[in-house]
Amino acid sequence: MLDNLFILVLNMSLVSSYVIIFVLLARFFLKKAPKIFSYALWAVVLLRLLCPLSFESTLSLIPVDKQPIPQDIIFSQAPQISTGMVAVDNIINSVLPIPTDLGASLNPIQIWLYIGGIIWILGIVVMAIYSVISFTKLKHSLATSTPLKGNIYLADHISTPFVLGMIGPKIYLPSSLLENEKKYIIAHELCHIKRFDHITRMLGFLALSVHWFNPLVWLAFVLSGKDMELSCDEAVMKSMDLDIKAEYSQTLLRFSSSKKLIHATPLAFGEGDTQGRVKNVLNYKKPKSWVVLVSIIAVISIAICLVTNPKASREFSMSGNHISDLEPFEITKTIGKFVNEDFSKLYLAPDNFGLVVSEDFAFVESESIRFLYDMGDANCKVSQLRIFNQENNFFITEPTEWAVPKEQVFQLYSFLEALKYLPTDEIVALCKSPADKYAIELSRNDLKSNEGRQIYYNKQGVTEKEGWPIRLDIQPLYGTDSTAFHGVGSDTIHVYYSEAESYLKKQ
């Protein structure tokens, strides 16, 4: 359970890192635009850090799949990650430990992930403890604060104004604040509350606590805070008068940032980056309408491109082009990701499938294996695993609706195993003459009467008659013209694979 949760967080953090980098670039190009637009883009980062769900789009700028680290990497015999950076992948994949003892209950990656998960949890606990202690100390120091009006309080021993709380937030001002400065500072803090910055900051701290191990998240937390303050300053000046620049700047200079306060607790945030804020205030000009319009279009476009994942390719490579090269677990696991289904819930139905292979039992170009999934009471989905022999690729077709078969339905995994261990030498020996191709059909697993053309086998090879969960009918085909291959029913060879782990019966 901890392994899966930690892998999920690592994947979210890696994808979010790309989003943070894009936001940093966008922030640079939006330098002359109102800061509210830069601040708005950080919402995409926050969403990516906290929400594991997303949807696919051809517009996505993310160069990596939503699962750079496979969720089942601990079970893989050849563990691989895909971060979107080939050089990084090559380095990491070259040192990932490969399980050596297939009978072991744990493999090295599982141990690594477990230790990493424990350290990750401890980091969250440390962040939480520090936050609670700091918040408690801050509340204690505010015990002597006096109300000014409404939710605004004056307090001694604080050097900067800040907002405290998530529900019913309060504004705390230094008692040393001059009367003519109050209207600017109060307007600034009320702007925070009006925009729900106190909630956004709390969520930001939560994201930081979960992804504390990622330095880019720390950078995002700091820069988003700066953009929050700059945009709030601009909102105050826009709502009042540009002539307040000088007075407003002087007020800011009087209150240096208390860094300890800013990072102490998610429920309190103070005013940071005084130098940057003063510079921004002095350089502020009311934006032109076209600048605002272009900025809105740019931010919305960037947000759409960053909040979505790239459309997953429905193509993947296969190892070799012979049926004996099949890797049933890797293939069905990959298909399961494409169709969002557990690999053990991918099926084939007898009398509804045929596969043609070459004379040496290699795949034939553009042949396909039709499989079923998402089985309901009456309908299910069907896709094809199309084979492109020349490119050594498989391709998963888009699903269509299909009626649920009433006969036996076999696991796709078990069928691929039956293909992989097919006793090809024994099949060739039963042919009257060398076949040009073979048609393989999945059939009901009853016994045929012709014992001389029946073969029983398992992973080790041909066996005695031991049971036959899966029956394949092998039809030798003859002819030189690709459109004129023919076979005779009496030549059919019936093979029974006896090690298929399970199959599903439909009444």
C-alpha positions in Angstrom: 0.0 0.0 0.0 2.8 2.4 0.9 4.7 1.4 -2.2 1.8 2.3 -4.5 1.1 5.6 -2.7 4.8 6.6 -2.9 5.0 5.8 -6.6 1.9 7.8 -7.2 3.4 10.8 -5.4 6.7 10.4 -7.3 4.9 10.4 -10.6 2.8 13.5 -9.6 5.9 15.3 -8.5 7.8 14.5 -11.7 5.0 15.6 -14.0 4.5 18.7 -11.8 8.2 19.5 -12.2 7.7 19.9 -15.9 4.7 22.1 -15.2 6.7 24.3 -12.9 9.5 24.7 -15.5 6.9 25.8 -18.1 5.4 28.2 -15.6 8.8 29.7 -14.9 9.3 30.3 -18.7 5.8 31.7 -19.1 6.4 33.9 -16.0 9.4 35.4 -17.8 7.5 36.2 -20.9 4.7 37.7 -18.9 7.1 40.0 -17.1 5.5 43.1 -18.5 1.9 41.9 -17.9 -0.1 42.4 -14.7 1.2 40.0 -12.0 -2.2 38.5 -11.5 -1.6 36.5 -14.7 1.7 35.0 -13.4 0.0 34.3 -10.1 -2.9 32.5 -11.9 -0.6 30.1 -13.6 0.6 28.7 -10.2 -2.9 27.4 -9.8 -2.1 24.8 -12.5 1.0 23.7 -10.5 -1.1 23.4 -7.4 -3.7 21.3 -9.2 -1.0 19.0 -10.6 0.7 18.6 -7.2 -2.5 17.7 -5.3 -4.8 16.0 -7.9 -3.7 12.7 -9.3 -6.5 12.8 -12.0 -6.1 14.4 -15.4 -7.3 14.0 -18.9 -5.5 13.6 -22.3 -5.2 16.3 -24.9 -3.2 16.7 -28.1 -2.4 20.2 -26.9 -0.5 19.0 -23.8 3.0 20.4 -23.3 4.0 17.7 -20.9 6.7 15.5 -22.5 6.1 12.5 -20.3 3.2 10.1 -19.5 1.3 10.5 -16.3 3.0 7.4 -15.0 6.8 7.9 -15.6 7.3 5.2 -13.0 5.1 2.2 -13.7 2.8 1.4 -10.8 3.8 -2.3 -11.1 7.5 -1.7 -11.4 8.1 -3.8 -8.3 6.8 -6.9 -10.1 8.7 -6.3 -13.4 11.5 -8.6 -14.4 13.1 -5.7 -16.4 12.2 -2.5 -14.4 12.2 0.7 -16.5 11.2 4.3 -15.9 10.4 6.9 -18.5 10.9 10.5 -17.3 10.9 12.1 -20.7 14.6 12.7 -20.5 16.5 10.0 -22.3 19.8 10.6 -20.7 18.3 10.5 -17.2 16.3 7.4 -18.1 19.4 5.6 -19.4 21.4 6.4 -16.2 18.6 5.4 -13.8 17.5 2.3 -15.7 21.0 1.0 -15.9 21.2 0.9 -12.1 17.7 -0.3 -11.3 18.1 -3.7 -9.6 16.7 -6.7 -11.5 15.0 -9.5 -9.3 17.3 -12.5 -9.2 15.3 -14.8 -7.0 11.8 -15.2 -8.6 10.6 -17.0 -5.5 11.5 -14.2 -3.2 8.6 -12.4 -1.5 10.4 -9.0 -1.9 12.7 -7.7 -4.6 15.3 -4.9 -4.3 13.1 -2.2 -5.9 10.3 -3.0 -3.5 12.8 -2.6 -0.6 14.0 0.7 -2.0 10.5 2.0 -2.4 9.5 0.9 1.1 12.5 2.7 2.6 11.8 5.8 0.4 8.2 5.7 1.5 9.1 5.7 5.1 11.5 8.6 4.7 8.8 10.5 2.7 6.2 10.0 5.5 8.8 11.1 8.1 9.4 14.3 6.1 5.7 15.1 6.1 5.5 14.5 9.8 8.4 16.8 10.4 6.8 19.5 8.3 3.5 19.1 10.2 5.1 19.2 13.6 7.1 22.3 12.8 4.0 24.0 11.4 1.9 23.1 14.4 4.6 24.3 16.9 5.1 27.5 15.0 1.4 28.2 14.7 1.0 27.6 18.5 3.8 30.0 19.3 2.4 32.6 17.0 -1.1 32.3 18.5 0.4 32.6 22.0 2.2 35.8 21.0 -1.0 37.3 19.7 -2.9 36.8 22.9 -2.5 40.4 23.9 -3.6 41.8 20.5 -6.4 44.4 20.5 -9.2 44.7 18.1 -9.2 47.6 15.7 -12.4 47.0 13.7 -14.1 43.9 12.4 -11.6 41.2 11.8 -8.6 43.6 12.1 -6.3 43.5 15.1 -3.3 45.4 16.4 -0.4 43.5 17.9 2.9 44.3 19.6 6.1 42.3 18.8 5.2 41.7 15.1 7.2 43.5 12.3 4.9 42.9 9.4 1.2 42.8 8.7 -0.2 39.3 8.0 -3.4 37.3 7.6 -4.0 34.4 10.0 -6.5 31.6 9.7 -8.4 29.8 7.0 -12.0 30.0 8.3 -12.8 33.5 9.4 -9.3 34.8 8.7 -8.1 37.7 10.8 -5.8 40.6 9.8 -3.0 41.5 12.3 -1.2 44.8 12.0 1.9 46.0 13.9 1.0 48.4 16.6 3.6 50.8 15.3 1.7 51.2 12.0 1.1 55.0 11.3 -2.4 56.2 10.8 -1.8 57.3 7.2 -0.4 53.8 6.4 -3.3 51.8 7.6 -5.6 52.3 4.7 -3.0 50.9 2.2 -2.1 47.9 4.4 -5.7 47.1 5.3 -6.7 47.3 1.6 -3.9 45.0 0.7 -4.8 42.4 3.4 -8.5 42.6 2.5 -7.5 41.9 -1.1 -5.8 38.7 0.0 -9.0 37.6 1.8 -11.3 38.6 -1.0 -9.2 36.5 -3.4 -9.1 33.5 -1.0 -5.3 33.7 -0.9 -5.4 32.5 2.7 -6.9 29.2 1.4 -4.6 29.0 -1.6 -1.6 29.5 0.6 -2.7 26.7 2.9 -3.2 24.4 -0.1 0.3 25.4 -1.3 1.8 24.5 2.0 0.0 21.2 1.9 1.5 20.5 -1.5 4.9 21.5 -0.3 4.6 19.1 2.7 3.6 16.2 0.4 6.4 17.0 -2.2 9.0 18.3 0.3 11.7 16.2 -1.5 11.3 18.2 -4.7 13.4 21.4 -4.8 11.3 22.7 -7.7 8.2 22.6 -5.4 10.0 24.8 -2.9 10.9 27.2 -5.6 7.3 27.3 -6.8 6.1 27.9 -3.2 8.4 30.9 -2.8 7.8 32.4 -6.3 4.0 31.9 -6.1 4.1 33.8 -2.8 5.9 36.7 -4.4 3.5 36.8 -7.3 0.6 36.8 -4.9 2.0 39.8 -3.1 2.9 41.7 -6.3 -0.5 41.1 -7.8 -2.2 42.3 -4.5 -0.1 45.5 -4.6 -1.2 46.2 -8.1 -4.8 45.5 -7.2 -4.6 48.1 -4.4 -3.1 50.7 -6.7 -5.6 50.0 -9.4 -8.5 50.4 -6.9 -7.2 53.7 -5.4 -5.0 56.0 -7.4 -1.6 55.7 -9.1 -0.5 58.8 -7.1 -0.2 56.6 -4.0 3.0 55.0 -5.4 5.4 57.0 -3.3 3.4 56.7 0.0 2.7 53.0 -0.6 6.4 52.3 -1.3 7.5 54.1 1.8 5.0 52.0 3.8 6.4 48.8 2.4 10.0 49.8 3.2 9.0 50.3 6.8 8.0 46.7 7.2 10.7 44.2 6.3 9.7 40.6 5.8 9.7 38.2 8.6 10.9 35.0 6.8 10.3 32.9 9.8 6.7 33.9 9.9 6.1 33.3 6.2 7.2 29.7 6.3 6.2 29.0 9.9 2.6 27.9 9.3 0.2 27.4 6.4 -2.5 29.4 8.2 -0.4 32.6 8.4 1.4 34.4 5.7 3.1 37.7 5.9 4.4 40.2 3.4 7.7 39.2 1.8 10.2 40.4 -0.9 10.1 44.1 0.1 12.7 45.2 -2.4 10.9 43.5 -5.3 7.5 44.8 -4.2 8.8 48.4 -4.0 10.4 48.2 -7.4 7.2 46.8 -8.9 5.0 49.5 -7.3 7.3 52.3 -8.6 7.3 50.8 -12.1 3.6 50.0 -12.1 1.5 51.4 -15.0 -2.2 50.8 -15.6 -2.1 48.1 -18.3 -3.6 48.7 -21.8 -6.7 46.8 -22.8 -4.9 44.8 -25.5 -2.1 43.8 -23.1 -4.8 42.4 -20.7 -6.6 40.6 -23.5 -3.4 39.0 -24.9 -2.4 38.0 -21.4 -5.8 36.4 -20.7 -5.6 34.4 -23.9 -2.0 33.4 -23.2 -2.7 32.2 -19.6 -5.8 30.2 -20.6 -3.9 28.6 -23.5 -0.9 27.7 -21.3 -3.1 26.4 -18.5 -5.0 24.1 -20.9 -1.7 22.8 -22.3 -0.3 22.2 -18.8 -3.3 20.8 -17.0 -3.7 17.9 -19.6 -1.6 14.9 -20.3 -0.4 14.0 -23.7 -2.5 11.5 -25.6 -1.0 8.1 -24.9 0.4 6.3 -27.9 -1.5 3.1 -28.7 1.6 1.6 -30.2 4.3 -0.3 -28.4 7.3 -2.4 -29.4 7.5 -6.2 -29.3 10.5 -8.3 -28.7 11.3 -10.3 -31.8 8.8 -11.3 -34.5 8.2 -15.0 -33.6 5.5 -16.3 -31.4 8.1 -17.9 -29.1 9.4 -14.3 -28.5 6.0 -13.2 -26.9 6.1 -11.8 -23.4 2.6 -12.4 -22.2 2.8 -10.5 -18.9 4.5 -7.4 -20.4 2.1 -7.3 -23.3 -1.1 -7.7 -21.3 0.2 -5.3 -18.6 0.8 -2.7 -21.4 -2.6 -3.3 -23.0 -4.2 -3.0 -19.5 -2.8 0.5 -19.2 -4.1 1.5 -22.6 -7.7 0.3 -21.9 -7.6 1.1 -18.1 -8.2 -2.5 -17.1 -6.4 -5.0 -15.0 -4.5 -7.4 -17.3 -6.3 -10.4 -15.8 -9.6 -9.0 -17.0 -8.7 -9.1 -20.7 -10.3 -12.1 -22.5 -10.7 -13.9 -25.8 -13.8 -15.9 -26.9 -13.6 -19.2 -28.8 -15.0 -19.3 -32.4 -14.4 -15.5 -32.6 -10.7 -15.5 -33.3 -8.2 -16.5 -35.8 -4.5 -15.7 -36.3 -2.4 -16.4 -39.3 1.4 -17.0 -38.9 4.1 -17.7 -41.4 5.6 -21.1 -42.2 8.2 -20.7 -39.4 5.5 -19.4 -36.9 6.5 -15.8 -37.2 3.9 -13.0 -37.1 2.4 -12.0 -40.4 2.0 -8.3 -41.2 -1.3 -6.6 -40.2 -2.7 -9.7 -38.5 -4.6 -9.0 -35.3 -5.8 -10.6 -32.0 -9.2 -9.4 -30.9 -9.7 -9.2 -27.2 -12.6 -8.3 -24.9 -12.7 -6.3 -21.6 -15.0 -4.2 -19.5 -17.4 -7.1 -19.4 -21.0 -6.2 -18.4 -24.1 -8.2 -18.3 -24.9 -7.9 -21.9 -22.2 -5.8 -23.5 -18.5 -5.4 -23.4 -15.7 -3.6 -25.2 -13.6 -5.1 -27.9 -10.3 -3.9 -29.3 -7.7 -5.5 -31.5 -4.0 -6.1 -30.9 -2.7 -5.4 -34.4 0.7 -6.7 -35.4 3.1 -4.8 -37.6 5.8 -7.3 -38.2 8.1 -5.1 -40.3 8.3 -2.4 -37.6 8.3 -4.9 -34.7 5.3 -3.1 -33.2 1.9 -3.8 -31.7 -1.0 -1.4 -31.9 -4.1 -1.2 -29.8 -7.2 -0.2 -31.8 -9.9 2.1 -30.4 -12.6 0.1 -28.5 -16.1 -0.7 -29.9 -19.1 -2.2 -28.3 -19.6 -6.0 -28.4 -22.1 -8.5 -27.2 -20.8 -10.5 -24.3 -20.1 -14.1 -25.5 -22.1 -16.9 -23.9 -19.5 -19.5 -24.3 -16.2 -19.9 -22.4 -14.0 -16.8 -22.3 -10.3 -17.3 -21.8 -7.7 -14.9 -20.4 -5.7 -13.1 -23.1 -2.6 -13.7 -20.9 -3.2 -17.5 -20.9 -3.8 -17.5 -24.7 -0.5 -15.6 -25.3 1.2 -18.2 -23.1 -0.3 -21.0 -25.2 1.0 -19.3 -28.3 4.5 -18.7 -26.9 5.0 -22.4 -25.9 3.3 -23.8 -29.0 5.1 -27.2 -29.9 6.0 -26.0 -33.4 8.3 -28.9 -34.2 5.6 -31.5 -33.4 3.1 -29.5 -35.4 5.3 -29.4 -38.5 6.0 -33.2 -38.1 2.2 -33.9 -38.4 1.9 -31.9 -41.7 1.8 -34.1 -44.8 4.0 -31.5 -46.6 5.7 -28.2 -45.5 3.0 -25.6 -45.0 3.3 -22.1 -46.3 1.3 -20.6 -43.4 -0.7 -21.7 -40.4 -4.1 -20.4 -39.2 -4.5 -20.6 -35.5 -8.0 -20.6 -34.0 -9.0 -20.5 -30.4 -11.8 -23.2 -30.0 -13.9 -24.6 -27.3 -11.9 -26.9 -25.1 -13.6 -30.2 -25.9 -11.7 -33.2 -27.1 -11.6 -34.2 -30.8 -11.9 -37.8 -31.8 -8.8 -38.0 -33.9 -6.1 -38.8 -31.3 -3.4 -39.0 -33.9 -3.7 -35.2 -34.6 -3.8 -34.1 -31.0 -0.9 -32.7 -29.0 -0.8 -31.9 -25.2 1.8 -29.5 -24.0 2.9 -27.0 -21.3 5.8 -24.7 -20.7 8.2 -27.6 -20.6 7.0 -29.0 -23.9 4.9 -31.9 -25.1 3.3 -33.9 -22.2 0.9 -36.7 -21.6 -2.8 -36.1 -21.7 -3.2 -34.0 -18.5 -6.1 -31.6 -19.1 -6.6 -28.9 -21.6 -7.8 -25.5 -20.4 -7.0 -24.0 -23.8 -7.5 -25.6 -27.2 -6.0 -24.2 -30.3 -6.8 -25.6 -33.8 -3.8 -25.3 -36.1 -4.8 -25.4 -39.8 -1.9 -25.8 -42.3 -2.3 -23.5 -45.3 -0.8 -24.0 -48.7 -0.4 -21.8 -51.8 2.0 -19.2 -53.1 -0.4 -16.4 -53.9 -1.3 -14.4 -50.7 -4.9 -14.3 -51.7 -5.2 -18.1 -52.5 -4.0 -19.9 -49.4 -6.1 -23.0 -48.7 -6.3 -25.8 -46.2 -8.2 -29.0 -45.6 -10.2 -29.5 -42.5 -8.9 -33.1 -42.0 -5.4 -31.6 -41.8 -6.2 -29.6 -38.7 -4.0 -30.3 -35.7 -5.6 -29.9 -32.2 -3.2 -28.7 -29.5 -4.1 -28.4 -25.8 -2.2 -26.1 -23.4 -2.4 -27.5 -19.9 -0.8 -24.8 -17.8 -3.2 -21.9 -18.4 -4.0 -20.7 -14.9 -7.6 -19.7 -15.3 -10.5 -19.0 -17.7 -13.9 -17.5 -17.2 -17.1 -19.4 -18.1 -20.1 -17.6 -19.4 -23.5 -19.3 -19.2 
